[in-house]
Amino acid sequence: MKSYVALIEKTLIHNVKMKSKNPFEPIKVLHTPREWECLGVGNYAAVFLHHSNKDWVVKIYARNLEGLEKEAEVYQRMGHHPAYSQLVYKGENFLVLKRLKGITLYNAVAKGVRIPEQVIIDINQALDYARSQGLTPVDVHGKNVMMNDGKGYIVDISDFYKEKEDEKWNDIVKAYYKFYRKTLYKFPVKIPLFVLDLVRHSYRIYTYIKKKSFH
């Protein structure tokens, strides 16, 4: 582990370039050092893989270091469950996590890959497990969950420390059974990313208006 941490600090931390303009939009990775690959980005952090170790990933926080501490605590409280990653190491502004392999549900829809019902069932059971550990499933959506070999996994649990659940995953489940199973599952087609992003932004506006109407 010491040599891997030294590799991270020497070749990744000091050379990667990231930019965060808006806390509600994914950060931008402007430069990824050689031998590292950016696997994905979120609103606060980006995830990288070094070609010498395919089992671990490095999550670097571009902002909100308080969130890093909370995410590490969430992983400690979560314990071991096959649908979740595990915390391997905590650095000053990065976490080393067990890698979860597969394709996100967002990318599955974009590429026309069928999402089996078992994936939805697995994720629902995993969220129930998180609740049993005193955690609160928050910000569970198509880019934060993935599937591999017909099984479902939850990639990002950084917001599970919050007190109140949101409706994102529940809305996805409803859409899966009411729309997806009857259309895209039976007749898979590729959906352009700009269409999915339009849906995502429209959903954000919808939830904002819905939230305001209750206050």
CYANA upper distance limits for C-alpha pairs under 8 A (distance plus 0.5 A):
  1 MET  CA      5 VAL  CA      6.62
  2 LYS  CA      6 ALA  CA      6.63
  3 SER  CA      7 LEU  CA      6.66
  4 TYR  CA      8 ILE  CA      6.75
  5 VAL  CA      9 GLU  CA      6.70
  6 ALA  CA     10 LYS  CA      6.44
  7 LEU  CA     11 THR  CA      6.24
  7 LEU  CA     12 LEU  CA      7.85
  8 ILE  CA     12 LEU  CA      5.51
  8 ILE  CA     13 ILE  CA      6.63
  9 GLU  CA     13 ILE  CA      5.47
  9 GLU  CA     14 HIS  CA      7.00
 10 LYS  CA     14 HIS  CA      6.77
 11 THR  CA     15 ASN  CA      6.72
 11 THR  CA     33 PRO  CA      7.40
 12 LEU  CA     16 VAL  CA      6.06
 12 LEU  CA     32 THR  CA      8.31
 12 LEU  CA     33 PRO  CA      6.71
 12 LEU  CA     36 TRP  CA      8.07
 13 ILE  CA     60 ILE  CA      8.46
 15 ASN  CA     31 HIS  CA      8.34
 15 ASN  CA     32 THR  CA      8.00
 15 ASN  CA     33 PRO  CA      6.59
 16 VAL  CA     29 VAL  CA      8.25
 16 VAL  CA     30 LEU  CA      8.25
 16 VAL  CA     31 HIS  CA      6.04
 16 VAL  CA     32 THR  CA      5.74
 16 VAL  CA     33 PRO  CA      6.42
 17 LYS  CA     29 VAL  CA      6.49
 17 LYS  CA     30 LEU  CA      5.74
 17 LYS  CA     31 HIS  CA      5.43
 17 LYS  CA     32 THR  CA      7.41
 18 MET  CA     27 ILE  CA      7.40
 18 MET  CA     28 LYS  CA      6.10
 18 MET  CA     29 VAL  CA      4.89
 18 MET  CA     30 LEU  CA      6.00
 18 MET  CA     31 HIS  CA      7.62
 18 MET  CA     62 ALA  CA      7.06
 19 LYS  CA     27 ILE  CA      6.21
 19 LYS  CA     28 LYS  CA      5.61
 19 LYS  CA     29 VAL  CA      6.91
 19 LYS  CA     30 LEU  CA      7.62
 19 LYS  CA     62 ALA  CA      7.68
 20 SER  CA     26 PRO  CA      7.95
 20 SER  CA     27 ILE  CA      5.10
 20 SER  CA     28 LYS  CA      6.87
 20 SER  CA     43 ASN  CA      8.27
 20 SER  CA     44 TYR  CA      8.12
 20 SER  CA     62 ALA  CA      7.44
 20 SER  CA     63 ARG  CA      8.02
 21 LYS  CA     25 GLU  CA      8.26
 21 LYS  CA     27 ILE  CA      7.57
 22 ASN  CA     26 PRO  CA      8.19
 22 ASN  CA     27 ILE  CA      8.20
 22 ASN  CA     43 ASN  CA      8.40
 23 PRO  CA     43 ASN  CA      6.26
 23 PRO  CA     44 TYR  CA      7.55
 24 PHE  CA     43 ASN  CA      6.58
 25 GLU  CA     42 GLY  CA      8.10
 25 GLU  CA     43 ASN  CA      5.83
 26 PRO  CA     41 VAL  CA      6.52
 26 PRO  CA     42 GLY  CA      5.17
 26 PRO  CA     43 ASN  CA      4.56
 26 PRO  CA     44 TYR  CA      7.61
 27 ILE  CA     41 VAL  CA      6.85
 27 ILE  CA     42 GLY  CA      6.72
 27 ILE  CA     43 ASN  CA      5.99
 27 ILE  CA     44 TYR  CA      7.03
 27 ILE  CA     45 ALA  CA      7.41
 27 ILE  CA     46 ALA  CA      7.97
 27 ILE  CA     62 ALA  CA      8.18
 28 LYS  CA     41 VAL  CA      8.00
 29 VAL  CA     41 VAL  CA      8.45
 29 VAL  CA     46 ALA  CA      8.11
 32 THR  CA     36 TRP  CA      6.98
 32 THR  CA     37 GLU  CA      7.31
 32 THR  CA     38 CYS  CA      7.41
 33 PRO  CA     37 GLU  CA      8.49
 35 GLU  CA     50 HIS  CA      6.42
 35 GLU  CA     51 HIS  CA      6.46
 36 TRP  CA     48 PHE  CA      6.90
 36 TRP  CA     49 LEU  CA      6.05
 36 TRP  CA     50 HIS  CA      5.08
 36 TRP  CA     51 HIS  CA      7.01
 37 GLU  CA     48 PHE  CA      5.90
 37 GLU  CA     49 LEU  CA      5.63
 37 GLU  CA     50 HIS  CA      6.93
 37 GLU  CA     51 HIS  CA      8.28
 38 CYS  CA     46 ALA  CA      7.67
 38 CYS  CA     47 VAL  CA      6.35
 38 CYS  CA     48 PHE  CA      4.94
 38 CYS  CA     49 LEU  CA      6.97
 39 LEU  CA     46 ALA  CA      8.22
 39 LEU  CA     47 VAL  CA      6.04
 39 LEU  CA     48 PHE  CA      6.04
 39 LEU  CA     49 LEU  CA      7.32
 40 GLY  CA     46 ALA  CA      6.34
 40 GLY  CA     47 VAL  CA      5.91
 40 GLY  CA     48 PHE  CA      7.95
 41 VAL  CA     45 ALA  CA      6.50
 41 VAL  CA     46 ALA  CA      4.69
 41 VAL  CA     47 VAL  CA      6.74
 42 GLY  CA     46 ALA  CA      6.55
 44 TYR  CA     61 TYR  CA      6.29
 44 TYR  CA     62 ALA  CA      6.29
 44 TYR  CA     63 ARG  CA      6.08
 44 TYR  CA     64 ASN  CA      7.15
 45 ALA  CA     59 LYS  CA      6.92
 45 ALA  CA     60 ILE  CA      5.85
 45 ALA  CA     61 TYR  CA      4.67
 45 ALA  CA     62 ALA  CA      5.84
 45 ALA  CA     63 ARG  CA      7.69
 46 ALA  CA     59 LYS  CA      6.12
 46 ALA  CA     60 ILE  CA      5.99
 46 ALA  CA     61 TYR  CA      7.20
 46 ALA  CA     62 ALA  CA      8.10
 47 VAL  CA     57 VAL  CA      7.00
 47 VAL  CA     58 VAL  CA      6.00
 47 VAL  CA     59 LYS  CA      4.84
 47 VAL  CA     60 ILE  CA      6.87
 48 PHE  CA     57 VAL  CA      6.13
 48 PHE  CA     58 VAL  CA      5.61
 48 PHE  CA     59 LYS  CA      6.89
 48 PHE  CA     60 ILE  CA      8.42
 49 LEU  CA     53 ASN  CA      7.89
 49 LEU  CA     54 LYS  CA      7.40
 49 LEU  CA     56 TRP  CA      7.58
 49 LEU  CA     57 VAL  CA      5.49
 49 LEU  CA     58 VAL  CA      6.95
 50 HIS  CA     54 LYS  CA      7.44
 50 HIS  CA     57 VAL  CA      8.00
 54 LYS  CA     99 ARG  CA      7.92
 55 ASP  CA     98 LYS  CA      6.57
 55 ASP  CA     99 ARG  CA      5.69
 56 TRP  CA     96 VAL  CA      7.02
 56 TRP  CA     97 LEU  CA      6.06
 56 TRP  CA     98 LYS  CA      5.16
 56 TRP  CA     99 ARG  CA      5.34
 57 VAL  CA     96 VAL  CA      6.22
 57 VAL  CA     97 LEU  CA      5.85
 57 VAL  CA     98 LYS  CA      6.84
 57 VAL  CA     99 ARG  CA      6.06
 58 VAL  CA     94 PHE  CA      7.14
 58 VAL  CA     95 LEU  CA      6.21
 58 VAL  CA     96 VAL  CA      5.14
 58 VAL  CA     97 LEU  CA      6.85
 59 LYS  CA     94 PHE  CA      5.89
 59 LYS  CA     95 LEU  CA      5.64
 59 LYS  CA     96 VAL  CA      6.87
 59 LYS  CA     97 LEU  CA      7.93
 60 ILE  CA     93 ASN  CA      6.57
 60 ILE  CA     94 PHE  CA      4.85
 60 ILE  CA     95 LEU  CA      7.16
 61 TYR  CA     65 LEU  CA      7.04
 61 TYR  CA     68 LEU  CA      7.55
 61 TYR  CA     93 ASN  CA      6.19
 61 TYR  CA     94 PHE  CA      6.49
 64 ASN  CA     68 LEU  CA      7.68
 65 LEU  CA     69 GLU  CA      7.34
 65 LEU  CA     93 ASN  CA      6.98
 66 GLU  CA     70 LYS  CA      7.00
 67 GLY  CA     71 GLU  CA      6.51
 67 GLY  CA    158 SER  CA      7.76
 68 LEU  CA     72 ALA  CA      6.72
 68 LEU  CA     93 ASN  CA      7.66
 68 LEU  CA     94 PHE  CA      7.88
 68 LEU  CA     95 LEU  CA      8.17
 68 LEU  CA    158 SER  CA      8.30
 69 GLU  CA     73 GLU  CA      6.84
 70 LYS  CA     74 VAL  CA      6.71
 70 LYS  CA    158 SER  CA      7.66
 70 LYS  CA    161 TYR  CA      7.39
 71 GLU  CA     75 TYR  CA      6.88
 71 GLU  CA    157 ILE  CA      7.57
 71 GLU  CA    158 SER  CA      5.06
 71 GLU  CA    159 ASP  CA      7.64
 71 GLU  CA    160 PHE  CA      8.40
 71 GLU  CA    161 TYR  CA      8.16
 72 ALA  CA     76 GLN  CA      6.90
 72 ALA  CA     87 LEU  CA      7.42
 72 ALA  CA     90 LYS  CA      7.66
 72 ALA  CA     95 LEU  CA      8.23
 73 GLU  CA     77 ARG  CA      6.74
 74 VAL  CA     78 MET  CA      6.49
 74 VAL  CA    135 LEU  CA      8.07
 74 VAL  CA    157 ILE  CA      7.84
 74 VAL  CA    158 SER  CA      7.56
 74 VAL  CA    160 PHE  CA      7.15
 74 VAL  CA    161 TYR  CA      6.81
 75 TYR  CA     79 GLY  CA      7.00
 75 TYR  CA     86 GLN  CA      6.89
 75 TYR  CA     87 LEU  CA      6.51
 75 TYR  CA    157 ILE  CA      8.38
 76 GLN  CA     87 LEU  CA      7.89
 77 ARG  CA    133 GLN  CA      7.24
 77 ARG  CA    135 LEU  CA      8.45
 78 MET  CA    130 ALA  CA      7.01
 78 MET  CA    133 GLN  CA      6.78
 78 MET  CA    135 LEU  CA      8.27
 79 GLY  CA     86 GLN  CA      8.23
 80 HIS  CA     84 TYR  CA      8.03
 80 HIS  CA     86 GLN  CA      7.61
 81 HIS  CA     85 SER  CA      8.42
 81 HIS  CA    126 ALA  CA      8.31
 82 PRO  CA    153 TYR  CA      8.35
 83 ALA  CA    122 ASP  CA      8.09
 83 ALA  CA    123 ILE  CA      7.86
 83 ALA  CA    126 ALA  CA      6.73
 83 ALA  CA    152 GLY  CA      7.14
 83 ALA  CA    153 TYR  CA      4.93
 83 ALA  CA    154 ILE  CA      6.47
 84 TYR  CA    100 LEU  CA      8.32
 84 TYR  CA    126 ALA  CA      8.46
 84 TYR  CA    153 TYR  CA      6.67
 84 TYR  CA    154 ILE  CA      6.06
 84 TYR  CA    155 VAL  CA      7.07
 85 SER  CA     97 LEU  CA      6.97
 85 SER  CA     98 LYS  CA      5.78
 85 SER  CA     99 ARG  CA      7.08
 85 SER  CA    100 LEU  CA      6.86
 85 SER  CA    154 ILE  CA      8.29
 85 SER  CA    155 VAL  CA      7.31
 86 GLN  CA     97 LEU  CA      6.09
 86 GLN  CA     98 LYS  CA      5.73
 87 LEU  CA     95 LEU  CA      7.73
 87 LEU  CA     96 VAL  CA      6.80
 87 LEU  CA     97 LEU  CA      5.28
 87 LEU  CA     98 LYS  CA      7.10
 88 VAL  CA     95 LEU  CA      8.05
 88 VAL  CA     96 VAL  CA      5.77
 88 VAL  CA     97 LEU  CA      5.75
 88 VAL  CA     98 LYS  CA      7.15
 89 TYR  CA     95 LEU  CA      6.31
 89 TYR  CA     96 VAL  CA      5.44
 89 TYR  CA     97 LEU  CA      7.63
 90 LYS  CA     94 PHE  CA      6.77
 90 LYS  CA     95 LEU  CA      5.16
 90 LYS  CA     96 VAL  CA      6.88
 91 GLY  CA     95 LEU  CA      6.38
 91 GLY  CA     96 VAL  CA      8.49
100 LEU  CA    153 TYR  CA      8.16
100 LEU  CA    155 VAL  CA      7.60
101 LYS  CA    148 ASN  CA      7.21
102 GLY  CA    146 MET  CA      6.53
102 GLY  CA    147 MET  CA      5.85
102 GLY  CA    148 ASN  CA      5.05
103 ILE  CA    107 ASN  CA      6.91
103 ILE  CA    108 ALA  CA      6.88
103 ILE  CA    146 MET  CA      5.69
103 ILE  CA    147 MET  CA      6.10
103 ILE  CA    148 ASN  CA      7.19
104 THR  CA    108 ALA  CA      6.61
104 THR  CA    142 GLY  CA      6.97
104 THR  CA    143 LYS  CA      6.14
104 THR  CA    144 ASN  CA      7.41
104 THR  CA    145 VAL  CA      6.08
104 THR  CA    146 MET  CA      4.33
104 THR  CA    147 MET  CA      6.82
105 LEU  CA    109 VAL  CA      6.73
105 LEU  CA    115 ILE  CA      7.81
105 LEU  CA    142 GLY  CA      5.47
105 LEU  CA    143 LYS  CA      6.97
105 LEU  CA    145 VAL  CA      6.77
105 LEU  CA    146 MET  CA      5.88
105 LEU  CA    147 MET  CA      7.46
106 TYR  CA    110 ALA  CA      6.88
106 TYR  CA    142 GLY  CA      5.16
106 TYR  CA    143 LYS  CA      5.85
107 ASN  CA    111 LYS  CA      6.50
107 ASN  CA    143 LYS  CA      8.20
108 ALA  CA    112 GLY  CA      6.42
108 ALA  CA    113 VAL  CA      5.26
108 ALA  CA    114 ARG  CA      7.41
108 ALA  CA    115 ILE  CA      7.62
109 VAL  CA    113 VAL  CA      6.62
109 VAL  CA    114 ARG  CA      8.00
109 VAL  CA    115 ILE  CA      8.49
109 VAL  CA    190 LYS  CA      7.36
109 VAL  CA    191 ILE  CA      7.00
110 ALA  CA    190 LYS  CA      5.71
110 ALA  CA    191 ILE  CA      5.02
110 ALA  CA    192 PRO  CA      6.59
110 ALA  CA    193 LEU  CA      6.79
110 ALA  CA    196 LEU  CA      8.04
111 LYS  CA    189 VAL  CA      7.80
111 LYS  CA    190 LYS  CA      5.25
111 LYS  CA    191 ILE  CA      7.19
112 GLY  CA    184 LEU  CA      8.19
112 GLY  CA    188 PRO  CA      5.45
112 GLY  CA    189 VAL  CA      5.16
112 GLY  CA    190 LYS  CA      4.88
112 GLY  CA    191 ILE  CA      7.45
113 VAL  CA    188 PRO  CA      7.21
114 ARG  CA    184 LEU  CA      8.16
114 ARG  CA    185 TYR  CA      6.02
114 ARG  CA    188 PRO  CA      7.15
115 ILE  CA    119 VAL  CA      7.39
115 ILE  CA    147 MET  CA      8.42
115 ILE  CA    150 GLY  CA      8.27
115 ILE  CA    185 TYR  CA      7.49
116 PRO  CA    120 ILE  CA      7.95
116 PRO  CA    150 GLY  CA      6.84
117 GLU  CA    121 ILE  CA      6.91
118 GLN  CA    122 ASP  CA      6.49
118 GLN  CA    150 GLY  CA      7.18
118 GLN  CA    151 LYS  CA      6.87
118 GLN  CA    152 GLY  CA      7.78
119 VAL  CA    123 ILE  CA      6.78
119 VAL  CA    147 MET  CA      6.95
119 VAL  CA    150 GLY  CA      6.67
119 VAL  CA    151 LYS  CA      5.42
119 VAL  CA    152 GLY  CA      4.65
119 VAL  CA    153 TYR  CA      8.29
120 ILE  CA    124 ASN  CA      6.69
120 ILE  CA    152 GLY  CA      7.14
120 ILE  CA    173 VAL  CA      7.77
121 ILE  CA    125 GLN  CA      6.72
121 ILE  CA    152 GLY  CA      8.26
122 ASP  CA    126 ALA  CA      6.63
122 ASP  CA    151 LYS  CA      7.05
122 ASP  CA    152 GLY  CA      5.69
122 ASP  CA    153 TYR  CA      7.86
123 ILE  CA    127 LEU  CA      6.64
123 ILE  CA    145 VAL  CA      8.49
123 ILE  CA    152 GLY  CA      6.01
123 ILE  CA    153 TYR  CA      6.75
123 ILE  CA    154 ILE  CA      7.37
124 ASN  CA    128 ASP  CA      6.82
125 GLN  CA    129 TYR  CA      6.80
126 ALA  CA    130 ALA  CA      6.85
126 ALA  CA    154 ILE  CA      8.43
127 LEU  CA    131 ARG  CA      6.85
127 LEU  CA    137 PRO  CA      6.84
128 ASP  CA    132 SER  CA      6.82
129 TYR  CA    133 GLN  CA      7.01
130 ALA  CA    134 GLY  CA      7.21
130 ALA  CA    135 LEU  CA      5.82
130 ALA  CA    136 THR  CA      7.41
130 ALA  CA    137 PRO  CA      7.56
131 ARG  CA    135 LEU  CA      5.40
131 ARG  CA    136 THR  CA      6.34
131 ARG  CA    137 PRO  CA      7.76
135 LEU  CA    160 PHE  CA      6.08
135 LEU  CA    161 TYR  CA      6.46
135 LEU  CA    162 LYS  CA      8.28
136 THR  CA    159 ASP  CA      8.43
136 THR  CA    160 PHE  CA      5.25
136 THR  CA    161 TYR  CA      6.65
136 THR  CA    162 LYS  CA      6.60
136 THR  CA    163 GLU  CA      6.71
136 THR  CA    164 LYS  CA      7.18
136 THR  CA    165 GLU  CA      6.53
137 PRO  CA    157 ILE  CA      7.97
137 PRO  CA    159 ASP  CA      7.86
137 PRO  CA    160 PHE  CA      5.54
137 PRO  CA    165 GLU  CA      6.38
137 PRO  CA    166 ASP  CA      8.35
138 VAL  CA    157 ILE  CA      8.16
138 VAL  CA    159 ASP  CA      6.10
138 VAL  CA    160 PHE  CA      5.99
138 VAL  CA    162 LYS  CA      7.69
138 VAL  CA    164 LYS  CA      8.06
138 VAL  CA    165 GLU  CA      5.72
138 VAL  CA    166 ASP  CA      6.26
139 ASP  CA    144 ASN  CA      8.45
139 ASP  CA    159 ASP  CA      7.21
139 ASP  CA    166 ASP  CA      7.37
139 ASP  CA    168 LYS  CA      7.02
139 ASP  CA    169 TRP  CA      8.18
140 VAL  CA    144 ASN  CA      6.45
140 VAL  CA    145 VAL  CA      7.53
140 VAL  CA    154 ILE  CA      8.38
140 VAL  CA    156 ASP  CA      8.19
140 VAL  CA    168 LYS  CA      6.66
140 VAL  CA    169 TRP  CA      5.87
141 HIS  CA    145 VAL  CA      6.94
141 HIS  CA    168 LYS  CA      6.45
141 HIS  CA    169 TRP  CA      6.10
141 HIS  CA    172 ILE  CA      7.79
142 GLY  CA    146 MET  CA      8.17
142 GLY  CA    172 ILE  CA      8.35
144 ASN  CA    154 ILE  CA      6.69
144 ASN  CA    155 VAL  CA      5.67
144 ASN  CA    156 ASP  CA      5.91
145 VAL  CA    152 GLY  CA      7.74
145 VAL  CA    153 TYR  CA      6.15
145 VAL  CA    154 ILE  CA      4.92
145 VAL  CA    155 VAL  CA      5.90
145 VAL  CA    156 ASP  CA      7.96
146 MET  CA    152 GLY  CA      6.37
146 MET  CA    153 TYR  CA      5.70
146 MET  CA    154 ILE  CA      6.86
146 MET  CA    155 VAL  CA      7.48
147 MET  CA    151 LYS  CA      5.83
147 MET  CA    152 GLY  CA      5.01
147 MET  CA    153 TYR  CA      6.37
148 ASN  CA    152 GLY  CA      7.25
148 ASN  CA    153 TYR  CA      8.42
167 GLU  CA    171 ASP  CA      6.47
168 LYS  CA    172 ILE  CA      6.86
169 TRP  CA    173 VAL  CA      6.72
170 ASN  CA    174 LYS  CA      6.79
171 ASP  CA    175 ALA  CA      6.67
172 ILE  CA    176 TYR  CA      6.50
173 VAL  CA    177 TYR  CA      6.92
174 LYS  CA    178 LYS  CA      6.43
175 ALA  CA    179 PHE  CA      5.80
175 ALA  CA    180 TYR  CA      6.84
176 TYR  CA    180 TYR  CA      5.10
176 TYR  CA    181 ARG  CA      6.44
177 TYR  CA    181 ARG  CA      5.99
177 TYR  CA    182 LYS  CA      8.06
178 LYS  CA    182 LYS  CA      7.58
179 PHE  CA    183 THR  CA      6.73
179 PHE  CA    184 LEU  CA      8.44
180 TYR  CA    184 LEU  CA      5.70
180 TYR  CA    185 TYR  CA      6.37
181 ARG  CA    185 TYR  CA      5.52
181 ARG  CA    186 LYS  CA      7.29
182 LYS  CA    186 LYS  CA      6.90
183 THR  CA    187 PHE  CA      6.44
183 THR  CA    188 PRO  CA      8.29
184 LEU  CA    188 PRO  CA      5.24
184 LEU  CA    189 VAL  CA      7.17
191 ILE  CA    195 VAL  CA      7.31
191 ILE  CA    196 LEU  CA      7.64
192 PRO  CA    196 LEU  CA      7.21
193 LEU  CA    197 ASP  CA      6.56
194 PHE  CA    198 LEU  CA      6.54
195 VAL  CA    199 VAL  CA      6.81
196 LEU  CA    200 ARG  CA      6.64
197 ASP  CA    201 HIS  CA      6.61
198 LEU  CA    202 SER  CA      6.53
199 VAL  CA    203 TYR  CA      6.53
200 ARG  CA    204 ARG  CA      6.79
201 HIS  CA    205 ILE  CA      6.84
202 SER  CA    206 TYR  CA      6.63
203 TYR  CA    207 THR  CA      6.63
204 ARG  CA    208 TYR  CA      6.64
205 ILE  CA    209 ILE  CA      6.68
206 TYR  CA    210 LYS  CA      6.53
207 THR  CA    211 LYS  CA      6.44
208 TYR  CA    212 LYS  CA      6.71
209 ILE  CA    213 SER  CA      6.67
210 LYS  CA    214 PHE  CA      7.27
211 LYS  CA    215 HIS  CA      7.46
